[in-house]
């Protein structure tokens, strides 16, 4: 069975060699080569020059400048001579493939794989020495950079220490889960973790552990033997929910999880656990962190910091109490000698110290061991070994410090009274909207990860990145100022360009100036972000030209489509008057819509009438998880449905519409008369035995 995003090649060698993330990235590169070809064709003999031109589009600004100054054009390929390229093509070409014929995707993959092998060999013989039968390549380092920037590395390795630590975390926190009891504990010395996660259930449970309530567990397929469709639904639910809590999953697909790709699964688990451990490292959850600041300027700085940076600031605050002379700036080299750990634990839990003290021994491994024994007496979990501390493993050291913070942060329970804290708290809706926009921006795969919309967007750079992602080519990067930006007018210049592009995109920008964004005006920033998000989803719908014929999509089009899908499914009484229709709070309409686009997805035995507040809450939670399970990337909360947040109602409906229209099915929509003709449907496996089977509407 094939699923969305799965790239299949007929050559088993290529299918084994490349991960799904690799294949998706390479497929995009291959398409770019076709698009860039002057003749409109990509032949085998064109590959060296074509790959060279692709590399030329990704080189640094410095290289671009050199090219503008009449620097020599790059050779026929990254780091390979003409003779070597000829050798590559000869090595990979099959008997029926000729230089003048179009290059298939699989031929491109074979050329790519062979080129990587040769560049790797060249890298091993770098330093000016000639390899046996070859030539030392002066440009091999830049070529390798180009290749690794384009895709994920093929030589994936995982840290056994990290794997053991994360498995220990899972064993400890999910041991009592009724469904997972039979699979736990997992042996950290084996790769069994990558088999246990193949049905998606454990990953979904782990997400709920990190941010409780993210997934309505009624939506998880949890029977003991799941078919391929049900596993894929779980993986889809997992990935969309992971995005909704702040994980970066740009290069991970459902097939990667189904195959148990170790580096991708472990990377996702690492992000989820990190979010869990850092959940309280913020002013909202731990207001006592106000102790770390002295004035309003420091408060603004603290609010803009990532949880990791806040944790470092907290650690240095405590170390200063203990008379520690150095400043810890990272979770790696600065704590390899365990001196900072020894001081921190003595400040936080002096009663748990013992002899010999950690600082009295010179052997680093012995000192690290004493530090961990001190932490054990505090009741802190071990996320690392003495060897990991001495080795400076940043992820595990971060996890260890975060757990120490959770267990005992050493901050005063008596909140100090400071005037500059007044007014920092947001109302519930502003806070929810900030969260939704932040998660949406981070899901786009831009280079900057944001932690606070109101602080991180003030220099204009992130907004330019977002605009460039959703409206490619609209940003004049030559006029943009790259962070760090110290001069305020440079920030204003960026924000002015943001607003200029917004006007070109026909946004409503009355009484807003670039300086309003620089000053962090929350109301205006949220209003602009809403227009960006709305533009993005409308453009996605418009680009489905088979359905829209390239016409602009409006809010009314989405409303009409939704009502028609519900009516066509036989629910003649269910209707949405507008995106602020108060009846939407019951959840009934959205459940009807989800069932209308995919009848098997809603388990009606779990649906309530939506009359009481508790029933509405249950329906809203279920709606969000079912939509994500289908494949909708959404960032709203149940409260948005309960309060009928007009913006979130539009994005939810539009996301369902987008998922439906881009399915690999053959159906057409006549926008003039609203008629719908569906000629095929998604083939599903037998679901009759599923515990989460989808009953007919009689249950309603």
FIVEX-739317 format. One record per residue (C-alpha): residue number from 1; residue in three letters; z negated, x, y negated. Coordinates in steps of 0.05 Angstrom, whole numbers. Example, Ala and Ser with C-alpha at 12.3 -4.5 7.8 and 13.67 -1.06 7.14 Angstrom:
<nodes>
1|ALA|-156|246|90
2|SER|-143|273|21
</nodes>
This chain:
<nodes>
1|UNK|0|0|0
2|UNK|16|25|-69
3|UNK|-28|16|-130
4|UNK|-17|24|-205
5|UNK|-16|97|-225
6|UNK|-4|124|-155
7|UNK|51|177|-154
8|UNK|82|184|-85
9|UNK|129|240|-64
10|UNK|165|244|2
11|UNK|151|317|15
12|UNK|83|321|51
13|UNK|74|392|26
14|UNK|79|371|-47
15|UNK|35|310|-35
16|UNK|-19|355|-6
17|UNK|-13|410|-57
18|UNK|-19|368|-120
19|UNK|-75|320|-137
20|UNK|-58|252|-166
21|UNK|-80|278|-234
22|UNK|-31|336|-227
23|UNK|25|290|-206
24|UNK|15|242|-264
25|UNK|14|298|-314
26|UNK|75|332|-284
27|UNK|112|266|-281
28|UNK|101|259|-356
29|UNK|127|330|-366
30|UNK|188|315|-324
31|UNK|203|253|-365
32|UNK|195|293|-429
33|UNK|247|343|-404
34|UNK|297|288|-392
35|UNK|284|259|-461
36|UNK|293|327|-494
37|UNK|358|343|-459
38|UNK|417|342|-509
39|UNK|465|318|-455
40|UNK|419|263|-431
41|UNK|417|297|-363
42|UNK|371|347|-330
43|UNK|407|390|-279
44|UNK|379|443|-234
45|UNK|411|498|-274
46|UNK|379|469|-337
47|UNK|307|475|-312
48|UNK|293|546|-337
49|UNK|315|531|-409
50|UNK|285|461|-407
51|UNK|217|486|-385
52|UNK|221|540|-438
53|UNK|234|488|-491
54|UNK|175|446|-466
55|UNK|131|507|-471
56|UNK|157|518|-541
57|UNK|132|450|-561
58|UNK|62|467|-539
59|UNK|51|536|-566
60|UNK|2|551|-621
61|UNK|14|542|-695
62|UNK|17|617|-701
63|UNK|74|620|-652
64|UNK|109|564|-690
65|UNK|102|604|-754
66|UNK|132|665|-722
67|UNK|190|624|-698
68|UNK|202|598|-768
69|UNK|204|670|-792
70|UNK|264|684|-747
71|UNK|222|709|-690
72|UNK|262|719|-625
73|UNK|272|657|-584
74|UNK|232|654|-519
75|UNK|267|674|-455
76|UNK|293|625|-404
77|UNK|223|609|-379
78|UNK|150|624|-390
79|UNK|139|696|-367
80|UNK|199|700|-321
81|UNK|262|741|-328
82|UNK|333|715|-315
83|UNK|333|748|-248
84|UNK|265|719|-229
85|UNK|286|650|-249
86|UNK|349|656|-207
87|UNK|303|677|-150
88|UNK|258|617|-161
89|UNK|316|568|-159
90|UNK|345|600|-97
91|UNK|277|597|-62
92|UNK|265|523|-75
93|UNK|335|494|-72
94|UNK|354|456|-9
95|UNK|421|462|25
96|UNK|448|398|-7
97|UNK|423|414|-77
98|UNK|473|445|-125
99|UNK|461|475|-195
100|UNK|505|423|-229
101|UNK|468|364|-197
102|UNK|412|325|-231
103|UNK|344|354|-218
104|UNK|300|305|-181
105|UNK|225|300|-194
106|UNK|211|333|-127
107|UNK|257|391|-144
108|UNK|219|398|-209
109|UNK|154|399|-170
110|UNK|180|453|-123
111|UNK|203|496|-182
112|UNK|135|486|-216
113|UNK|96|505|-153
114|UNK|139|567|-141
115|UNK|132|588|-214
116|UNK|56|581|-211
117|UNK|54|625|-149
118|UNK|95|679|-184
119|UNK|55|676|-248
120|UNK|-9|680|-209
121|UNK|18|741|-174
122|UNK|39|770|-241
123|UNK|-31|757|-269
124|UNK|-62|794|-211
125|UNK|-19|855|-227
126|UNK|-28|852|-303
127|UNK|-47|911|-345
128|UNK|21|941|-352
129|UNK|31|958|-279
130|UNK|94|937|-243
131|UNK|83|893|-182
132|UNK|118|913|-118
133|UNK|190|891|-127
134|UNK|175|857|-193
135|UNK|162|868|-266
136|UNK|97|865|-306
137|UNK|104|806|-354
138|UNK|77|814|-424
139|UNK|78|739|-435
140|UNK|45|718|-371
141|UNK|-21|701|-404
142|UNK|12|652|-453
143|UNK|53|623|-397
144|UNK|-10|610|-355
145|UNK|-42|578|-416
146|UNK|18|532|-424
147|UNK|16|511|-351
148|UNK|-59|498|-349
149|UNK|-55|459|-414
150|UNK|-2|414|-385
151|UNK|-38|396|-322
152|UNK|-103|406|-286
153|UNK|-109|471|-247
154|UNK|-85|472|-176
155|UNK|-139|519|-153
156|UNK|-197|471|-160
157|UNK|-266|496|-143
158|UNK|-333|461|-143
159|UNK|-402|488|-153
160|UNK|-443|482|-90
161|UNK|-506|485|-132
162|UNK|-483|426|-175
163|UNK|-462|387|-114
164|UNK|-531|398|-82
165|UNK|-566|378|-146
166|UNK|-526|314|-156
167|UNK|-534|294|-83
168|UNK|-609|304|-91
169|UNK|-609|259|-152
170|UNK|-570|205|-115
171|UNK|-617|210|-54
172|UNK|-678|203|-99
173|UNK|-655|147|-145
174|UNK|-614|104|-97
175|UNK|-656|111|-34
176|UNK|-682|40|-38
177|UNK|-615|7|-52
178|UNK|-605|-46|3
179|UNK|-531|-32|13
180|UNK|-535|44|10
181|UNK|-596|52|54
182|UNK|-554|64|116
183|UNK|-514|119|81
184|UNK|-572|156|49
185|UNK|-599|209|48
186|UNK|-535|250|42
187|UNK|-537|321|67
188|UNK|-524|366|6
189|UNK|-501|423|51
190|UNK|-440|384|73
191|UNK|-382|348|38
192|UNK|-406|280|62
193|UNK|-416|257|-10
194|UNK|-341|256|-19
195|UNK|-334|209|41
196|UNK|-391|163|21
197|UNK|-358|151|-47
198|UNK|-290|131|-19
199|UNK|-306|56|-19
200|UNK|-329|58|-92
201|UNK|-396|24|-80
202|UNK|-440|85|-91
203|UNK|-405|103|-156
204|UNK|-413|32|-183
205|UNK|-487|34|-166
206|UNK|-494|101|-199
207|UNK|-464|74|-263
208|UNK|-514|17|-263
209|UNK|-569|68|-253
210|UNK|-546|107|-314
211|UNK|-537|45|-359
212|UNK|-569|-16|-326
213|UNK|-529|-80|-329
214|UNK|-462|-46|-341
215|UNK|-434|-75|-276
216|UNK|-451|-144|-250
217|UNK|-463|-125|-178
218|UNK|-438|-193|-155
219|UNK|-368|-166|-173
220|UNK|-374|-105|-126
221|UNK|-341|-113|-58
222|UNK|-398|-95|-12
223|UNK|-380|-115|59
224|UNK|-387|-59|110
225|UNK|-313|-51|123
226|UNK|-269|-58|62
227|UNK|-193|-63|63
228|UNK|-150|-20|17
229|UNK|-145|-74|-35
230|UNK|-220|-84|-39
231|UNK|-233|-9|-44
232|UNK|-182|-4|-99
233|UNK|-216|-61|-136
234|UNK|-283|-23|-131
235|UNK|-251|41|-157
236|UNK|-217|4|-214
237|UNK|-284|-29|-232
238|UNK|-317|39|-229
239|UNK|-268|75|-274
240|UNK|-265|20|-327
241|UNK|-341|15|-326
242|UNK|-348|91|-331
243|UNK|-305|89|-394
244|UNK|-350|33|-420
245|UNK|-411|78|-417
246|UNK|-377|139|-448
247|UNK|-347|178|-390
248|UNK|-281|213|-399
249|UNK|-235|191|-343
250|UNK|-167|206|-372
251|UNK|-144|248|-313
252|UNK|-177|208|-257
253|UNK|-143|151|-220
254|UNK|-165|103|-166
255|UNK|-125|141|-114
256|UNK|-164|205|-130
257|UNK|-229|168|-115
258|UNK|-200|136|-52
259|UNK|-179|205|-27
260|UNK|-247|235|-45
261|UNK|-218|291|-87
262|UNK|-280|336|-92
263|UNK|-272|365|-162
264|UNK|-254|297|-193
265|UNK|-309|258|-156
266|UNK|-361|311|-173
267|UNK|-338|314|-245
268|UNK|-346|238|-251
269|UNK|-415|239|-218
270|UNK|-436|295|-265
271|UNK|-417|254|-326
272|UNK|-453|192|-301
273|UNK|-517|230|-285
274|UNK|-514|266|-352
275|UNK|-510|199|-388
276|UNK|-571|174|-348
277|UNK|-612|236|-363
278|UNK|-594|237|-438
279|UNK|-604|162|-448
280|UNK|-669|170|-486
281|UNK|-647|230|-528
282|UNK|-633|190|-591
283|UNK|-672|160|-649
284|UNK|-663|89|-625
285|UNK|-695|101|-557
286|UNK|-743|155|-580
287|UNK|-760|143|-653
288|UNK|-812|198|-649
289|UNK|-754|247|-656
290|UNK|-762|236|-730
291|UNK|-814|292|-725
292|UNK|-756|341|-721
293|UNK|-733|327|-792
294|UNK|-762|339|-861
295|UNK|-716|302|-908
296|UNK|-658|253|-912
297|UNK|-606|308|-906
298|UNK|-635|332|-840
299|UNK|-639|260|-817
300|UNK|-564|250|-829
301|UNK|-551|314|-792
302|UNK|-594|292|-733
303|UNK|-558|225|-729
304|UNK|-491|260|-724
305|UNK|-512|307|-668
306|UNK|-494|297|-595
307|UNK|-552|285|-546
308|UNK|-543|356|-521
309|UNK|-552|384|-592
310|UNK|-612|339|-604
311|UNK|-642|365|-540
312|UNK|-633|437|-563
313|UNK|-664|419|-630
314|UNK|-723|387|-595
315|UNK|-731|447|-549
316|UNK|-732|496|-608
317|UNK|-782|450|-644
318|UNK|-830|456|-585
319|UNK|-817|531|-576
320|UNK|-836|543|-648
321|UNK|-904|512|-633
322|UNK|-913|563|-578
323|UNK|-895|621|-623
324|UNK|-828|635|-589
325|UNK|-788|682|-633
326|UNK|-716|667|-611
327|UNK|-673|605|-624
328|UNK|-642|574|-562
329|UNK|-569|555|-578
330|UNK|-543|538|-508
331|UNK|-564|519|-438
332|UNK|-536|582|-407
333|UNK|-544|653|-431
334|UNK|-603|638|-478
335|UNK|-647|615|-421
336|UNK|-626|661|-364
337|UNK|-689|703|-371
338|UNK|-734|640|-365
339|UNK|-776|662|-425
340|UNK|-758|599|-464
341|UNK|-774|555|-404
342|UNK|-842|589|-394
343|UNK|-861|578|-467
344|UNK|-835|506|-467
345|UNK|-875|486|-406
346|UNK|-938|520|-432
347|UNK|-932|480|-497
348|UNK|-919|413|-462
349|UNK|-965|420|-402
350|UNK|-1014|478|-409
351|UNK|-1060|445|-358
352|UNK|-1006|455|-304
353|UNK|-1001|530|-314
354|UNK|-1024|577|-260
355|UNK|-1031|651|-245
356|UNK|-992|694|-245
357|UNK|-960|668|-308
358|UNK|-884|669|-311
359|UNK|-885|718|-369
360|UNK|-928|768|-331
361|UNK|-873|783|-280
362|UNK|-811|824|-295
363|UNK|-766|802|-237
364|UNK|-721|747|-265
365|UNK|-716|708|-200
366|UNK|-791|710|-190
367|UNK|-802|688|-261
368|UNK|-753|630|-253
369|UNK|-788|610|-189
370|UNK|-855|607|-225
371|UNK|-824|564|-280
372|UNK|-799|514|-229
373|UNK|-867|512|-195
374|UNK|-898|497|-263
375|UNK|-847|440|-272
376|UNK|-864|414|-202
377|UNK|-937|408|-222
378|UNK|-915|367|-283
379|UNK|-878|320|-237
380|UNK|-809|341|-260
381|UNK|-751|339|-211
382|UNK|-716|403|-193
383|UNK|-644|400|-215
384|UNK|-633|474|-203
385|UNK|-657|534|-164
386|UNK|-684|601|-190
387|UNK|-615|630|-177
388|UNK|-583|575|-220
389|UNK|-629|592|-279
390|UNK|-614|666|-274
391|UNK|-540|649|-265
392|UNK|-541|607|-329
393|UNK|-509|544|-300
394|UNK|-504|500|-362
395|UNK|-497|432|-329
396|UNK|-558|441|-286
397|UNK|-600|473|-341
398|UNK|-582|414|-385
399|UNK|-603|365|-331
400|UNK|-669|402|-321
401|UNK|-687|403|-396
402|UNK|-667|329|-402
403|UNK|-713|311|-346
404|UNK|-770|350|-378
405|UNK|-757|310|-442
406|UNK|-760|245|-402
407|UNK|-824|265|-368
408|UNK|-862|294|-427
409|UNK|-829|304|-495
410|UNK|-892|327|-531
411|UNK|-876|285|-593
412|UNK|-931|247|-629
413|UNK|-942|175|-611
414|UNK|-964|164|-683
415|UNK|-899|156|-722
416|UNK|-903|195|-786
417|UNK|-886|152|-847
418|UNK|-823|177|-880
419|UNK|-786|138|-934
420|UNK|-717|163|-915
421|UNK|-719|127|-848
422|UNK|-717|60|-883
423|UNK|-649|27|-879
424|UNK|-624|70|-821
425|UNK|-630|15|-770
426|UNK|-570|-30|-761
427|UNK|-568|-104|-745
428|UNK|-550|-121|-673
429|UNK|-477|-138|-686
430|UNK|-463|-75|-727
431|UNK|-495|-34|-671
432|UNK|-453|-69|-618
433|UNK|-389|-61|-657
434|UNK|-403|13|-670
435|UNK|-413|22|-595
436|UNK|-349|-15|-577
437|UNK|-306|25|-626
438|UNK|-339|91|-606
439|UNK|-326|79|-532
440|UNK|-255|56|-547
441|UNK|-240|119|-587
442|UNK|-269|164|-533
443|UNK|-227|129|-481
444|UNK|-162|147|-517
445|UNK|-166|219|-493
446|UNK|-166|252|-562
447|UNK|-192|323|-568
448|UNK|-256|304|-606
449|UNK|-312|267|-571
450|UNK|-352|225|-620
451|UNK|-426|207|-615
452|UNK|-434|165|-677
453|UNK|-377|127|-711
454|UNK|-409|126|-780
455|UNK|-423|201|-780
456|UNK|-367|231|-739
457|UNK|-309|196|-775
458|UNK|-330|217|-845
459|UNK|-285|279|-849
460|UNK|-223|237|-832
461|UNK|-200|283|-776
462|UNK|-219|239|-718
463|UNK|-186|179|-751
464|UNK|-122|219|-758
465|UNK|-126|237|-684
466|UNK|-135|164|-666
467|UNK|-77|142|-709
468|UNK|-33|196|-680
469|UNK|-51|170|-610
470|UNK|-34|97|-624
471|UNK|22|107|-674
472|UNK|54|174|-653
473|UNK|89|213|-708
474|UNK|55|176|-766
475|UNK|8|233|-784
476|UNK|31|291|-827
477|UNK|-10|346|-795
478|UNK|13|398|-846
479|UNK|-26|359|-898
480|UNK|-88|350|-854
481|UNK|-151|392|-860
482|UNK|-180|415|-793
483|UNK|-256|416|-782
484|UNK|-302|447|-798
485|UNK|-292|422|-868
486|UNK|-343|444|-920
487|UNK|-309|422|-984
488|UNK|-318|347|-997
489|UNK|-249|338|-1029
490|UNK|-216|364|-965
491|UNK|-250|307|-928
492|UNK|-226|258|-980
493|UNK|-155|285|-972
494|UNK|-157|269|-897
495|UNK|-186|200|-909
496|UNK|-134|186|-963
497|UNK|-79|201|-912
498|UNK|-114|155|-863
499|UNK|-111|98|-913
500|UNK|-40|114|-933
501|UNK|-18|107|-860
502|UNK|-60|44|-854
503|UNK|-21|13|-910
504|UNK|45|33|-876
505|UNK|19|-2|-814
506|UNK|6|-64|-858
507|UNK|-69|-62|-852
508|UNK|-110|-102|-901
509|UNK|-142|-48|-944
510|UNK|-167|-82|-1006
511|UNK|-221|-45|-1046
512|UNK|-226|14|-998
513|UNK|-216|86|-1018
514|UNK|-218|151|-979
515|UNK|-285|168|-1009
516|UNK|-315|104|-979
517|UNK|-303|133|-909
518|UNK|-330|202|-931
519|UNK|-393|167|-956
520|UNK|-401|131|-889
521|UNK|-393|60|-915
522|UNK|-408|22|-850
523|UNK|-376|-44|-868
524|UNK|-311|-13|-889
525|UNK|-308|36|-831
526|UNK|-318|-21|-781
527|UNK|-265|-63|-815
528|UNK|-215|-6|-812
529|UNK|-231|9|-739
530|UNK|-222|-64|-720
531|UNK|-152|-63|-750
532|UNK|-137|1|-711
533|UNK|-160|-29|-645
534|UNK|-123|-94|-658
535|UNK|-59|-56|-676
536|UNK|-65|-15|-612
537|UNK|-70|-75|-566
538|UNK|-15|-113|-602
539|UNK|31|-53|-598
540|UNK|17|-46|-523
541|UNK|37|-119|-515
542|UNK|99|-110|-559
543|UNK|121|-49|-519
544|UNK|126|-92|-456
545|UNK|196|-107|-480
546|UNK|214|-145|-417
547|UNK|167|-199|-440
548|UNK|166|-192|-516
549|UNK|238|-172|-528
550|UNK|210|-122|-578
551|UNK|184|-178|-623
552|UNK|118|-170|-660
553|UNK|60|-201|-621
554|UNK|11|-243|-661
555|UNK|-59|-270|-649
556|UNK|-29|-339|-641
557|UNK|18|-314|-586
558|UNK|-42|-289|-547
559|UNK|-80|-354|-557
560|UNK|-20|-396|-534
561|UNK|-8|-352|-474
562|UNK|-81|-357|-452
563|UNK|-83|-433|-457
564|UNK|-18|-439|-420
565|UNK|-41|-395|-362
566|UNK|-104|-437|-354
567|UNK|-65|-502|-358
568|UNK|-13|-477|-308
569|UNK|-69|-461|-259
570|UNK|-89|-534|-258
571|UNK|-148|-532|-307
572|UNK|-122|-584|-356
573|UNK|-190|-595|-388
574|UNK|-203|-522|-403
575|UNK|-177|-499|-471
576|UNK|-192|-449|-527
577|UNK|-181|-476|-597
578|UNK|-188|-408|-630
579|UNK|-221|-341|-618
580|UNK|-284|-367|-651
581|UNK|-287|-431|-610
582|UNK|-362|-440|-596
583|UNK|-347|-469|-527
584|UNK|-326|-398|-505
585|UNK|-400|-380|-500
586|UNK|-406|-417|-433
587|UNK|-356|-368|-403
588|UNK|-319|-423|-367
589|UNK|-252|-413|-403
590|UNK|-249|-339|-389
591|UNK|-266|-350|-316
592|UNK|-210|-401|-313
593|UNK|-163|-351|-346
594|UNK|-182|-294|-298
595|UNK|-171|-341|-240
596|UNK|-106|-363|-270
597|UNK|-77|-293|-273
598|UNK|-105|-273|-204
599|UNK|-132|-331|-163
600|UNK|-170|-288|-113
601|UNK|-211|-250|-164
602|UNK|-264|-301|-182
603|UNK|-316|-320|-131
604|UNK|-331|-390|-154
605|UNK|-395|-395|-113
606|UNK|-425|-345|-162
607|UNK|-405|-383|-225
608|UNK|-454|-427|-262
609|UNK|-440|-488|-306
610|UNK|-455|-446|-368
611|UNK|-500|-499|-399
612|UNK|-567|-462|-404
613|UNK|-575|-395|-439
614|UNK|-590|-360|-373
615|UNK|-528|-390|-341
616|UNK|-485|-368|-400
617|UNK|-514|-297|-394
618|UNK|-497|-294|-319
619|UNK|-426|-319|-331
620|UNK|-414|-270|-389
621|UNK|-437|-211|-347
622|UNK|-393|-233|-289
623|UNK|-332|-242|-334
624|UNK|-335|-171|-360
625|UNK|-342|-140|-291
626|UNK|-287|-183|-261
627|UNK|-240|-165|-318
628|UNK|-254|-91|-308
629|UNK|-245|-100|-233
630|UNK|-175|-127|-246
631|UNK|-158|-67|-289
632|UNK|-176|-87|-360
633|UNK|-203|-32|-405
634|UNK|-254|-69|-447
635|UNK|-316|-48|-486
636|UNK|-352|-112|-503
637|UNK|-422|-134|-481
638|UNK|-445|-201|-453
639|UNK|-477|-215|-521
640|UNK|-408|-214|-553
641|UNK|-387|-272|-509
642|UNK|-452|-309|-518
643|UNK|-447|-304|-594
644|UNK|-370|-314|-593
645|UNK|-354|-250|-631
646|UNK|-284|-267|-654
647|UNK|-259|-195|-652
648|UNK|-283|-183|-581
649|UNK|-256|-250|-557
650|UNK|-187|-229|-581
651|UNK|-191|-160|-548
652|UNK|-216|-190|-483
653|UNK|-160|-242|-481
654|UNK|-107|-191|-501
655|UNK|-131|-142|-448
656|UNK|-124|-195|-394
657|UNK|-55|-213|-420
658|UNK|-34|-140|-421
659|UNK|-58|-130|-350
660|UNK|-21|-192|-326
661|UNK|45|-175|-360
662|UNK|48|-103|-338
663|UNK|35|-118|-265
664|UNK|89|-95|-216
665|UNK|112|-167|-207
666|UNK|177|-201|-226
667|UNK|164|-257|-276
668|UNK|192|-276|-343
669|UNK|163|-312|-403
670|UNK|206|-353|-450
671|UNK|171|-348|-518
672|UNK|213|-404|-547
673|UNK|194|-460|-500
674|UNK|134|-429|-466
675|UNK|164|-437|-397
676|UNK|142|-390|-343
677|UNK|177|-370|-279
678|UNK|143|-324|-230
679|UNK|187|-301|-173
680|UNK|139|-257|-135
681|UNK|65|-243|-129
682|UNK|21|-185|-111
683|UNK|16|-177|-37
684|UNK|-56|-175|-14
685|UNK|-89|-158|51
686|UNK|-128|-208|91
687|UNK|-192|-224|53
688|UNK|-219|-279|97
689|UNK|-276|-237|123
690|UNK|-299|-209|57
691|UNK|-370|-223|34
692|UNK|-341|-225|-36
693|UNK|-283|-270|-15
694|UNK|-255|-316|-67
695|UNK|-269|-389|-53
696|UNK|-225|-445|-77
697|UNK|-243|-486|-137
698|UNK|-281|-538|-96
699|UNK|-344|-499|-110
700|UNK|-340|-516|-183
</nodes>
